[in-house]
Amino acid sequence: MVAHSFRGEVFGPAQRLHGATFLVDATFRRPELDDDNIVVDIGLATKELGLVVGELTYRNLDDEPEFAGVNTSTEFLAKVIADRLADRVHAGSLGEGARGLSGISVTLHESHIAWASYEREL
C-alpha cells in the first residue's frame, strides 16, 4: 500500500494524491537447477521480498527523497523492487545457490486488469 501522485496529462486524475494497493509477484530464473534441484531458496526469497516491499509500504512516495521528481508508476515500482532484489542476490542474502540466478521479474498487480511487470538480467 502506497500513496503517490503523478505529473503529466497522460495520468489524468491520478495527478492528484491517491493510494494504490499492489499484490507483488517475484519470479527468479536460472538456466539450470542447483544441486538441490531448485531455482532459489523460497524461504529466503520470500523473506527478502517482504523486506524490500516493507521499505515502500505505507509511505507517501511523493515525500521520499529517493523518489523526488519521479513518477512512481507501477512499472517504475516493479523496477525498483527488481533492482533491490538483485542487490540482495549479489550481497548473498538469498543464499549461495542464488548466485546461479540469471534474471528476476517483478509483477505488481493493482487488479485483475491493471498490472505491470519489469524484468532484468543478473
N, CA, C and O atoms as CSV, one atom per row, in Angstrom:
chain,resi,resn,atom,element,x,y,z
A,1,MET,N,N,0.848,-1.168,0.000
A,1,MET,CA,C,0.000,0.000,0.000
A,1,MET,C,C,0.893,1.228,0.000
A,1,MET,O,O,1.732,1.406,0.883
A,2,VAL,N,N,0.699,2.076,-1.007
A,2,VAL,CA,C,1.451,3.320,-1.110
A,2,VAL,C,C,0.495,4.460,-1.450
A,2,VAL,O,O,-0.635,4.244,-1.888
A,3,ALA,N,N,0.981,5.668,-1.235
A,3,ALA,CA,C,0.309,6.862,-1.731
A,3,ALA,C,C,1.301,7.563,-2.648
A,3,ALA,O,O,2.510,7.524,-2.418
A,4,HIS,N,N,0.777,8.205,-3.691
A,4,HIS,CA,C,1.636,8.953,-4.611
A,4,HIS,C,C,0.767,9.762,-5.558
A,4,HIS,O,O,-0.453,9.610,-5.603
A,5,SER,N,N,1.431,10.623,-6.310
A,5,SER,CA,C,0.760,11.374,-7.361
A,5,SER,C,C,1.696,11.391,-8.564
A,5,SER,O,O,2.880,11.072,-8.457
A,6,PHE,N,N,1.140,11.769,-9.707
A,6,PHE,CA,C,1.923,11.793,-10.940
A,6,PHE,C,C,1.920,13.182,-11.546
A,6,PHE,O,O,1.027,13.990,-11.293
A,7,ARG,N,N,2.934,13.441,-12.349
A,7,ARG,CA,C,2.986,14.671,-13.133
A,7,ARG,C,C,2.808,14.303,-14.599
A,7,ARG,O,O,3.425,13.352,-15.079
A,8,GLY,N,N,1.986,15.034,-15.299
A,8,GLY,CA,C,1.783,14.816,-16.725
A,8,GLY,C,C,0.331,14.527,-17.052
A,8,GLY,O,O,-0.339,13.770,-16.348
A,9,GLU,N,N,-0.148,15.135,-18.122
A,9,GLU,CA,C,-1.543,14.983,-18.542
A,9,GLU,C,C,-1.928,13.532,-18.808
A,9,GLU,O,O,-3.087,13.158,-18.634
A,10,VAL,N,N,-0.964,12.709,-19.228
A,10,VAL,CA,C,-1.265,11.313,-19.535
A,10,VAL,C,C,-1.859,10.583,-18.318
A,10,VAL,O,O,-2.544,9.572,-18.474
A,11,PHE,N,N,-1.597,11.094,-17.117
A,11,PHE,CA,C,-2.061,10.442,-15.897
A,11,PHE,C,C,-3.440,10.903,-15.440
A,11,PHE,O,O,-3.978,10.366,-14.471
A,12,GLY,N,N,-4.015,11.882,-16.118
A,12,GLY,CA,C,-5.376,12.318,-15.804
A,12,GLY,C,C,-5.570,12.595,-14.330
A,12,GLY,O,O,-4.762,13.298,-13.725
A,13,PRO,N,N,-6.654,12.043,-13.723
A,13,PRO,CA,C,-6.945,12.342,-12.318
A,13,PRO,C,C,-5.890,11.781,-11.352
A,13,PRO,O,O,-5.846,12.189,-10.192
A,14,ALA,N,N,-5.052,10.863,-11.808
A,14,ALA,CA,C,-4.006,10.312,-10.935
A,14,ALA,C,C,-2.897,11.321,-10.669
A,14,ALA,O,O,-1.947,11.030,-9.943
A,15,GLN,N,N,-3.022,12.511,-11.261
A,15,GLN,CA,C,-2.081,13.581,-10.936
A,15,GLN,C,C,-2.284,14.052,-9.496
A,15,GLN,O,O,-1.376,14.608,-8.880
A,16,ARG,N,N,-3.481,13.823,-8.973
A,16,ARG,CA,C,-3.754,14.152,-7.574
A,16,ARG,C,C,-3.247,13.003,-6.691
A,16,ARG,O,O,-3.105,11.870,-7.150
A,17,LEU,N,N,-2.982,13.312,-5.440
A,17,LEU,CA,C,-2.551,12.301,-4.488
A,17,LEU,C,C,-3.610,11.197,-4.402
A,17,LEU,O,O,-4.798,11.480,-4.254
A,18,HIS,N,N,-3.175,9.955,-4.493
A,18,HIS,CA,C,-4.087,8.815,-4.414
A,18,HIS,C,C,-3.330,7.615,-3.848
A,18,HIS,O,O,-2.102,7.620,-3.762
A,19,GLY,N,N,-4.070,6.610,-3.474
A,19,GLY,CA,C,-3.472,5.400,-2.933
A,19,GLY,C,C,-3.484,4.278,-3.953
A,19,GLY,O,O,-4.307,4.255,-4.868
A,20,ALA,N,N,-2.554,3.349,-3.778
A,20,ALA,CA,C,-2.505,2.149,-4.616
A,20,ALA,C,C,-2.140,0.970,-3.728
A,20,ALA,O,O,-1.274,1.067,-2.858
A,21,THR,N,N,-2.810,-0.130,-3.964
A,21,THR,CA,C,-2.526,-1.365,-3.248
A,21,THR,C,C,-2.107,-2.406,-4.279
A,21,THR,O,O,-2.820,-2.649,-5.252
A,22,PHE,N,N,-0.954,-3.014,-4.061
A,22,PHE,CA,C,-0.399,-3.963,-5.016
A,22,PHE,C,C,-0.260,-5.360,-4.409
A,22,PHE,O,O,0.036,-5.516,-3.225
A,23,LEU,N,N,-0.478,-6.349,-5.236
A,23,LEU,CA,C,-0.055,-7.709,-4.962
A,23,LEU,C,C,1.246,-7.859,-5.737
A,23,LEU,O,O,1.285,-7.573,-6.934
A,24,VAL,N,N,2.307,-8.301,-5.079
A,24,VAL,CA,C,3.628,-8.344,-5.698
A,24,VAL,C,C,4.060,-9.786,-5.924
A,24,VAL,O,O,4.058,-10.603,-5.004
A,25,ASP,N,N,4.434,-10.085,-7.180
A,25,ASP,CA,C,4.990,-11.392,-7.537
A,25,ASP,C,C,6.426,-11.203,-7.988
A,25,ASP,O,O,6.721,-10.290,-8.759
A,26,ALA,N,N,7.318,-12.053,-7.516
A,26,ALA,CA,C,8.702,-12.060,-7.989
A,26,ALA,C,C,8.990,-13.435,-8.575
A,26,ALA,O,O,8.686,-14.461,-7.966
A,27,THR,N,N,9.577,-13.440,-9.761
A,27,THR,CA,C,9.960,-14.684,-10.430
A,27,THR,C,C,11.467,-14.693,-10.593
A,27,THR,O,O,12.057,-13.713,-11.049
A,28,PHE,N,N,12.082,-15.788,-10.225
A,28,PHE,CA,C,13.536,-15.937,-10.324
A,28,PHE,C,C,13.849,-16.951,-11.417
A,28,PHE,O,O,13.222,-18.008,-11.490
A,29,ARG,N,N,14.831,-16.622,-12.276
A,29,ARG,CA,C,15.190,-17.503,-13.391
A,29,ARG,C,C,16.641,-17.950,-13.281
A,29,ARG,O,O,17.507,-17.237,-12.775
A,30,ARG,N,N,16.866,-19.161,-13.777
A,30,ARG,CA,C,18.235,-19.669,-13.908
A,30,ARG,C,C,18.233,-20.721,-15.004
A,30,ARG,O,O,17.206,-21.359,-15.238
A,31,PRO,N,N,19.356,-20.918,-15.681
A,31,PRO,CA,C,19.391,-21.869,-16.800
A,31,PRO,C,C,19.376,-23.339,-16.370
A,31,PRO,O,O,18.920,-24.202,-17.121
A,32,GLU,N,N,19.873,-23.622,-15.164
A,32,GLU,CA,C,19.927,-24.994,-14.651
A,32,GLU,C,C,19.523,-24.991,-13.177
A,32,GLU,O,O,19.784,-24.024,-12.461
A,33,LEU,N,N,18.895,-26.058,-12.732
A,33,LEU,CA,C,18.580,-26.185,-11.308
A,33,LEU,C,C,19.873,-26.354,-10.524
A,33,LEU,O,O,20.871,-26.839,-11.057
A,34,ASP,N,N,19.853,-25.951,-9.251
A,34,ASP,CA,C,21.057,-26.101,-8.432
A,34,ASP,C,C,21.178,-27.544,-7.934
A,34,ASP,O,O,20.405,-28.415,-8.334
A,35,ASP,N,N,22.150,-27.785,-7.063
A,35,ASP,CA,C,22.403,-29.150,-6.566
A,35,ASP,C,C,21.231,-29.723,-5.775
A,35,ASP,O,O,21.120,-30.940,-5.625
A,36,ASP,N,N,20.359,-28.857,-5.270
A,36,ASP,CA,C,19.164,-29.309,-4.551
A,36,ASP,C,C,17.939,-29.383,-5.462
A,36,ASP,O,O,16.825,-29.619,-4.996
A,37,ASN,N,N,18.154,-29.179,-6.771
A,37,ASN,CA,C,17.082,-29.194,-7.777
A,37,ASN,C,C,16.050,-28.091,-7.563
A,37,ASN,O,O,14.851,-28.294,-7.752
A,38,ILE,N,N,16.541,-26.919,-7.163
A,38,ILE,CA,C,15.668,-25.766,-7.016
A,38,ILE,C,C,16.257,-24.573,-7.772
A,38,ILE,O,O,17.435,-24.567,-8.131
A,39,VAL,N,N,15.418,-23.569,-8.003
A,39,VAL,CA,C,15.865,-22.324,-8.630
A,39,VAL,C,C,16.434,-21.394,-7.568
A,39,VAL,O,O,17.494,-20.799,-7.762
A,40,VAL,N,N,15.730,-21.267,-6.443
A,40,VAL,CA,C,16.167,-20.403,-5.342
A,40,VAL,C,C,15.519,-20.909,-4.058
A,40,VAL,O,O,14.463,-21.540,-4.096
A,41,ASP,N,N,16.143,-20.636,-2.945
A,41,ASP,CA,C,15.574,-20.976,-1.644
A,41,ASP,C,C,14.333,-20.114,-1.444
A,41,ASP,O,O,14.449,-18.908,-1.224
A,42,ILE,N,N,13.148,-20.715,-1.517
A,42,ILE,CA,C,11.898,-19.961,-1.475
A,42,ILE,C,C,11.712,-19.242,-0.143
A,42,ILE,O,O,11.113,-18.168,-0.092
A,43,GLY,N,N,12.222,-19.831,0.929
A,43,GLY,CA,C,12.126,-19.181,2.236
A,43,GLY,C,C,12.915,-17.880,2.274
A,43,GLY,O,O,12.410,-16.857,2.735
A,44,LEU,N,N,14.158,-17.920,1.787
A,44,LEU,CA,C,14.975,-16.706,1.747
A,44,LEU,C,C,14.412,-15.695,0.755
A,44,LEU,O,O,14.415,-14.493,1.022
A,45,ALA,N,N,13.930,-16.176,-0.388
A,45,ALA,CA,C,13.357,-15.270,-1.392
A,45,ALA,C,C,12.126,-14.560,-0.833
A,45,ALA,O,O,11.953,-13.359,-1.040
A,46,THR,N,N,11.281,-15.295,-0.133
A,46,THR,CA,C,10.076,-14.712,0.466
A,46,THR,C,C,10.444,-13.682,1.529
A,46,THR,O,O,9.851,-12.605,1.590
A,47,LYS,N,N,11.417,-14.016,2.359
A,47,LYS,CA,C,11.870,-13.094,3.401
A,47,LYS,C,C,12.407,-11.803,2.786
A,47,LYS,O,O,12.023,-10.711,3.206
A,48,GLU,N,N,13.285,-11.919,1.802
A,48,GLU,CA,C,13.904,-10.734,1.211
A,48,GLU,C,C,12.891,-9.897,0.432
A,48,GLU,O,O,12.948,-8.668,0.468
A,49,LEU,N,N,11.965,-10.552,-0.270
A,49,LEU,CA,C,10.920,-9.801,-0.962
A,49,LEU,C,C,10.081,-9.019,0.048
A,49,LEU,O,O,9.735,-7.862,-0.190
A,50,GLY,N,N,9.757,-9.653,1.174
A,50,GLY,CA,C,8.990,-8.972,2.221
A,50,GLY,C,C,9.727,-7.756,2.773
A,50,GLY,O,O,9.112,-6.724,3.040
A,51,LEU,N,N,11.028,-7.873,2.942
A,51,LEU,CA,C,11.819,-6.739,3.433
A,51,LEU,C,C,11.860,-5.606,2.415
A,51,LEU,O,O,11.739,-4.435,2.776
A,52,VAL,N,N,12.030,-5.955,1.147
A,52,VAL,CA,C,12.072,-4.940,0.088
A,52,VAL,C,C,10.734,-4.223,-0.015
A,52,VAL,O,O,10.694,-2.994,-0.073
A,53,VAL,N,N,9.647,-4.969,-0.039
A,53,VAL,CA,C,8.314,-4.366,-0.136
A,53,VAL,C,C,8.018,-3.544,1.117
A,53,VAL,O,O,7.382,-2.492,1.041
A,54,GLY,N,N,8.482,-4.027,2.266
A,54,GLY,CA,C,8.272,-3.308,3.516
A,54,GLY,C,C,8.899,-1.925,3.521
A,54,GLY,O,O,8.418,-1.031,4.217
A,55,GLU,N,N,9.966,-1.738,2.754
A,55,GLU,CA,C,10.615,-0.423,2.657
A,55,GLU,C,C,9.727,0.602,1.947
A,55,GLU,O,O,9.942,1.807,2.080
A,56,LEU,N,N,8.732,0.129,1.196
A,56,LEU,CA,C,7.854,1.011,0.428
A,56,LEU,C,C,6.449,1.127,1.017
A,56,LEU,O,O,5.741,2.101,0.761
A,57,THR,N,N,6.059,0.150,1.792
A,57,THR,CA,C,4.686,0.041,2.276
A,57,THR,C,C,4.323,1.158,3.253
A,57,THR,O,O,5.134,1.564,4.086
A,58,TYR,N,N,3.089,1.643,3.131
A,58,TYR,CA,C,2.532,2.698,3.988
A,58,TYR,C,C,3.373,3.972,3.935
A,58,TYR,O,O,3.592,4.638,4.947
A,59,ARG,N,N,3.835,4.290,2.736
A,59,ARG,CA,C,4.608,5.511,2.531
A,59,ARG,C,C,3.909,6.380,1.482
A,59,ARG,O,O,3.286,5.869,0.551
A,60,ASN,N,N,4.023,7.682,1.647
A,60,ASN,CA,C,3.666,8.597,0.574
A,60,ASN,C,C,4.950,8.752,-0.234
A,60,ASN,O,O,5.878,9.436,0.198
A,61,LEU,N,N,5.003,8.136,-1.374
A,61,LEU,CA,C,6.235,8.124,-2.166
A,61,LEU,C,C,6.634,9.521,-2.623
A,61,LEU,O,O,7.803,9.763,-2.920
A,62,ASP,N,N,5.676,10.442,-2.682
A,62,ASP,CA,C,5.986,11.830,-3.022
A,62,ASP,C,C,6.902,12.472,-1.971
A,62,ASP,O,O,7.625,13.420,-2.276
A,63,ASP,N,N,6.872,11.966,-0.753
A,63,ASP,CA,C,7.671,12.520,0.340
A,63,ASP,C,C,9.020,11.836,0.512
A,63,ASP,O,O,9.831,12.272,1.328
A,64,GLU,N,N,9.272,10.774,-0.241
A,64,GLU,CA,C,10.528,10.031,-0.110
A,64,GLU,C,C,11.615,10.702,-0.950
A,64,GLU,O,O,11.454,10.811,-2.165
A,65,PRO,N,N,12.718,11.155,-0.344
A,65,PRO,CA,C,13.769,11.860,-1.083
A,65,PRO,C,C,14.297,11.090,-2.298
A,65,PRO,O,O,14.618,11.702,-3.316
A,66,GLU,N,N,14.392,9.769,-2.208
A,66,GLU,CA,C,14.931,9.000,-3.337
A,66,GLU,C,C,14.012,9.015,-4.560
A,66,GLU,O,O,14.449,8.694,-5.666
A,67,PHE,N,N,12.745,9.384,-4.371
A,67,PHE,CA,C,11.797,9.433,-5.487
A,67,PHE,C,C,11.400,10.866,-5.860
A,67,PHE,O,O,10.435,11.073,-6.595
A,68,ALA,N,N,12.135,11.838,-5.359
A,68,ALA,CA,C,11.822,13.240,-5.639
A,68,ALA,C,C,11.816,13.491,-7.143
A,68,ALA,O,O,12.785,13.188,-7.839
A,69,GLY,N,N,10.708,14.051,-7.635
A,69,GLY,CA,C,10.600,14.392,-9.045
A,69,GLY,C,C,10.385,13.216,-9.973
A,69,GLY,O,O,10.464,13.373,-11.191
A,70,VAL,N,N,10.113,12.033,-9.423
A,70,VAL,CA,C,9.945,10.813,-10.223
A,70,VAL,C,C,8.480,10.402,-10.239
A,70,VAL,O,O,7.825,10.406,-9.196
A,71,ASN,N,N,7.958,10.048,-11.408
A,71,ASN,CA,C,6.633,9.434,-11.490
A,71,ASN,C,C,6.783,7.980,-11.059
A,71,ASN,O,O,7.338,7.161,-11.791
A,72,THR,N,N,6.289,7.669,-9.878
A,72,THR,CA,C,6.424,6.323,-9.321
A,72,THR,C,C,5.313,5.412,-9.854
A,72,THR,O,O,4.471,4.919,-9.103
A,73,SER,N,N,5.339,5.209,-11.161
A,73,SER,CA,C,4.350,4.360,-11.832
A,73,SER,C,C,4.494,2.915,-11.366
A,73,SER,O,O,5.488,2.545,-10.741
A,74,THR,N,N,3.506,2.123,-11.675
A,74,THR,CA,C,3.561,0.697,-11.353
A,74,THR,C,C,4.799,0.077,-11.974
A,74,THR,O,O,5.486,-0.715,-11.329
A,75,GLU,N,N,5.090,0.425,-13.211
A,75,GLU,CA,C,6.270,-0.114,-13.902
A,75,GLU,C,C,7.557,0.295,-13.179
A,75,GLU,O,O,8.462,-0.518,-12.990
A,76,PHE,N,N,7.623,1.569,-12.778
A,76,PHE,CA,C,8.796,2.059,-12.074
A,76,PHE,C,C,8.985,1.321,-10.755
A,76,PHE,O,O,10.102,0.927,-10.419
A,77,LEU,N,N,7.902,1.132,-10.005
A,77,LEU,CA,C,7.998,0.433,-8.726
A,77,LEU,C,C,8.404,-1.023,-8.908
A,77,LEU,O,O,9.140,-1.569,-8.086
A,78,ALA,N,N,7.929,-1.659,-9.982
A,78,ALA,CA,C,8.368,-3.030,-10.273
A,78,ALA,C,C,9.874,-3.057,-10.515
A,78,ALA,O,O,10.554,-3.984,-10.074
A,79,LYS,N,N,10.401,-2.051,-11.211
A,79,LYS,CA,C,11.846,-1.956,-11.449
A,79,LYS,C,C,12.600,-1.745,-10.141
A,79,LYS,O,O,13.621,-2.390,-9.903
A,80,VAL,N,N,12.106,-0.852,-9.298
A,80,VAL,CA,C,12.748,-0.612,-8.006
A,80,VAL,C,C,12.845,-1.908,-7.209
A,80,VAL,O,O,13.901,-2.226,-6.662
A,81,ILE,N,N,11.751,-2.651,-7.143
A,81,ILE,CA,C,11.743,-3.908,-6.384
A,81,ILE,C,C,12.689,-4.917,-7.017
A,81,ILE,O,O,13.441,-5.579,-6.301
A,82,ALA,N,N,12.674,-5.053,-8.336
A,82,ALA,CA,C,13.576,-5.992,-9.011
A,82,ALA,C,C,15.037,-5.615,-8.766
A,82,ALA,O,O,15.864,-6.487,-8.500
A,83,ASP,N,N,15.355,-4.337,-8.852
A,83,ASP,CA,C,16.733,-3.894,-8.628
A,83,ASP,C,C,17.174,-4.141,-7.193
A,83,ASP,O,O,18.312,-4.541,-6.949
A,84,ARG,N,N,16.278,-3.903,-6.249
A,84,ARG,CA,C,16.630,-4.135,-4.842
A,84,ARG,C,C,16.795,-5.624,-4.556
A,84,ARG,O,O,17.664,-6.012,-3.774
A,85,LEU,N,N,15.974,-6.456,-5.180
A,85,LEU,CA,C,16.159,-7.908,-5.033
A,85,LEU,C,C,17.484,-8.334,-5.648
A,85,LEU,O,O,18.190,-9.171,-5.084
A,86,ALA,N,N,17.825,-7.768,-6.792
A,86,ALA,CA,C,19.107,-8.094,-7.439
A,86,ALA,C,C,20.271,-7.717,-6.523
A,86,ALA,O,O,21.240,-8.468,-6.410
A,87,ASP,N,N,20.182,-6.569,-5.875
A,87,ASP,CA,C,21.225,-6.168,-4.930
A,87,ASP,C,C,21.365,-7.194,-3.815
A,87,ASP,O,O,22.475,-7.502,-3.382
A,88,ARG,N,N,20.235,-7.723,-3.352
A,88,ARG,CA,C,20.264,-8.709,-2.268
A,88,ARG,C,C,20.816,-10.053,-2.745
A,88,ARG,O,O,21.483,-10.760,-1.989
A,89,VAL,N,N,20.533,-10.400,-4.001
A,89,VAL,CA,C,21.139,-11.616,-4.566
A,89,VAL,C,C,22.655,-11.460,-4.576
A,89,VAL,O,O,23.378,-12.351,-4.130
A,90,HIS,N,N,23.134,-10.329,-5.084
A,90,HIS,CA,C,24.580,-10.086,-5.177
A,90,HIS,C,C,25.240,-10.018,-3.806
A,90,HIS,O,O,26.411,-10.371,-3.665
A,91,ALA,N,N,24.500,-9.567,-2.792
A,91,ALA,CA,C,25.032,-9.486,-1.431
A,91,ALA,C,C,25.018,-10.841,-0.724
A,91,ALA,O,O,25.576,-10.971,0.366
A,92,GLY,N,N,24.384,-11.854,-1.331
A,92,GLY,CA,C,24.321,-13.180,-0.728
A,92,GLY,C,C,23.134,-13.405,0.187
A,92,GLY,O,O,23.053,-14.446,0.839
A,93,SER,N,N,22.211,-12.457,0.253
A,93,SER,CA,C,21.070,-12.566,1.163
A,93,SER,C,C,20.091,-13.669,0.799
A,93,SER,O,O,19.314,-14.105,1.649
A,94,LEU,N,N,20.113,-14.130,-0.452
A,94,LEU,CA,C,19.239,-15.220,-0.868
A,94,LEU,C,C,19.990,-16.548,-0.892
A,94,LEU,O,O,19.504,-17.526,-1.460
A,95,GLY,N,N,21.169,-16.589,-0.280
A,95,GLY,CA,C,21.960,-17.807,-0.180
A,95,GLY,C,C,22.921,-17.962,-1.348
A,95,GLY,O,O,22.773,-17.321,-2.389
A,96,GLU,N,N,23.902,-18.820,-1.153
A,96,GLU,CA,C,24.918,-19.058,-2.183
A,96,GLU,C,C,24.319,-19.620,-3.462
A,96,GLU,O,O,24.787,-19.313,-4.559
A,97,GLY,N,N,23.285,-20.443,-3.326
A,97,GLY,CA,C,22.649,-21.029,-4.506
A,97,GLY,C,C,22.050,-19.990,-5.437
A,97,GLY,O,O,21.924,-20.227,-6.638
A,98,ALA,N,N,21.680,-18.838,-4.889
A,98,ALA,CA,C,21.073,-17.783,-5.706
A,98,ALA,C,C,22.088,-17.120,-6.632
A,98,ALA,O,O,21.699,-16.393,-7.546
A,99,ARG,N,N,23.366,-17.354,-6.416
A,99,ARG,CA,C,24.379,-16.760,-7.293
A,99,ARG,C,C,24.269,-17.320,-8.711
A,99,ARG,O,O,24.810,-16.731,-9.646
A,100,GLY,N,N,23.585,-18.439,-8.882
A,100,GLY,CA,C,23.376,-19.020,-10.202
A,100,GLY,C,C,22.167,-18.462,-10.937
A,100,GLY,O,O,21.883,-18.869,-12.064
A,101,LEU,N,N,21.453,-17.533,-10.308
A,101,LEU,CA,C,20.284,-16.936,-10.962
A,101,LEU,C,C,20.722,-16.107,-12.164
A,101,LEU,O,O,21.776,-15.472,-12.145
A,102,SER,N,N,19.902,-16.122,-13.204
A,102,SER,CA,C,20.206,-15.338,-14.404
A,102,SER,C,C,19.288,-14.134,-14.569
A,102,SER,O,O,19.605,-13.219,-15.330
A,103,GLY,N,N,18.148,-14.119,-13.867
A,103,GLY,CA,C,17.231,-12.997,-14.019
A,103,GLY,C,C,16.145,-12.991,-12.977
A,103,GLY,O,O,15.885,-13.983,-12.296
A,104,ILE,N,N,15.517,-11.828,-12.879
A,104,ILE,CA,C,14.402,-11.608,-11.957
A,104,ILE,C,C,13.316,-10.852,-12.710
A,104,ILE,O,O,13.601,-9.948,-13.495
A,105,SER,N,N,12.077,-11.233,-12.461
A,105,SER,CA,C,10.924,-10.499,-12.991
A,105,SER,C,C,10.022,-10.158,-11.811
A,105,SER,O,O,9.758,-11.004,-10.957
A,106,VAL,N,N,9.555,-8.922,-11.768
A,106,VAL,CA,C,8.650,-8.498,-10.706
A,106,VAL,C,C,7.381,-7.965,-11.359
A,106,VAL,O,O,7.434,-7.132,-12.264
A,107,THR,N,N,6.239,-8.461,-10.885
A,107,THR,CA,C,4.940,-8.011,-11.366
A,107,THR,C,C,4.171,-7.404,-10.202
A,107,THR,O,O,4.072,-7.995,-9.127
A,108,LEU,N,N,3.629,-6.211,-10.434
A,108,LEU,CA,C,2.757,-5.562,-9.462
A,108,LEU,C,C,1.344,-5.576,-10.028
A,108,LEU,O,O,1.098,-5.064,-11.120
A,109,HIS,N,N,0.420,-6.165,-9.279
A,109,HIS,CA,C,-0.990,-6.258,-9.678
A,109,HIS,C,C,-1.795,-5.258,-8.856
A,109,HIS,O,O,-1.793,-5.317,-7.626
A,110,GLU,N,N,-2.485,-4.339,-9.536
A,110,GLU,CA,C,-3.433,-3.470,-8.846
A,110,GLU,C,C,-4.826,-4.086,-8.884
A,110,GLU,O,O,-5.633,-3.873,-7.979
A,111,SER,N,N,-5.101,-4.848,-9.934
A,111,SER,CA,C,-6.364,-5.570,-10.080
A,111,SER,C,C,-6.141,-6.654,-11.129
A,111,SER,O,O,-5.029,-6.820,-11.628
A,112,HIS,N,N,-7.192,-7.386,-11.460
A,112,HIS,CA,C,-7.064,-8.441,-12.470
A,112,HIS,C,C,-6.877,-7.874,-13.872
A,112,HIS,O,O,-6.509,-8.613,-14.786
A,113,ILE,N,N,-7.120,-6.583,-14.060
A,113,ILE,CA,C,-6.921,-5.978,-15.384
A,113,ILE,C,C,-5.836,-4.896,-15.385
A,113,ILE,O,O,-5.456,-4.409,-16.450
A,114,ALA,N,N,-5.340,-4.520,-14.221
A,114,ALA,CA,C,-4.319,-3.479,-14.137
A,114,ALA,C,C,-3.080,-4.042,-13.443
A,114,ALA,O,O,-3.072,-4.233,-12.227
A,115,TRP,N,N,-2.032,-4.305,-14.231
A,115,TRP,CA,C,-0.795,-4.830,-13.677
A,115,TRP,C,C,0.348,-4.504,-14.642
A,115,TRP,O,O,0.133,-4.213,-15.819
A,116,ALA,N,N,1.552,-4.561,-14.109
A,116,ALA,CA,C,2.728,-4.306,-14.937
A,116,ALA,C,C,3.903,-5.106,-14.380
A,116,ALA,O,O,3.985,-5.375,-13.181
A,117,SER,N,N,4.815,-5.480,-15.289
A,117,SER,CA,C,5.995,-6.249,-14.904
A,117,SER,C,C,7.258,-5.551,-15.356
A,117,SER,O,O,7.256,-4.771,-16.309
A,118,TYR,N,N,8.333,-5.848,-14.654
A,118,TYR,CA,C,9.670,-5.413,-15.049
A,118,TYR,C,C,10.578,-6.617,-14.929
A,118,TYR,O,O,10.547,-7.333,-13.928
A,119,GLU,N,N,11.380,-6.834,-15.941
A,119,GLU,CA,C,12.268,-7.993,-15.993
A,119,GLU,C,C,13.687,-7.524,-16.176
A,119,GLU,O,O,13.940,-6.609,-16.959
A,120,ARG,N,N,14.629,-8.139,-15.463
A,120,ARG,CA,C,16.026,-7.747,-15.600
A,120,ARG,C,C,16.941,-8.974,-15.489
A,120,ARG,O,O,16.601,-9.986,-14.875
A,121,GLU,N,N,18.090,-8.838,-16.099
A,121,GLU,CA,C,19.109,-9.866,-16.012
A,121,GLU,C,C,19.930,-9.650,-14.746
A,121,GLU,O,O,19.949,-8.557,-14.180
A,122,LEU,N,N,20.596,-10.692,-14.319
A,122,LEU,CA,C,21.517,-10.571,-13.175
A,122,LEU,C,C,22.946,-10.721,-13.645
A,122,LEU,O,O,23.873,-10.651,-12.837
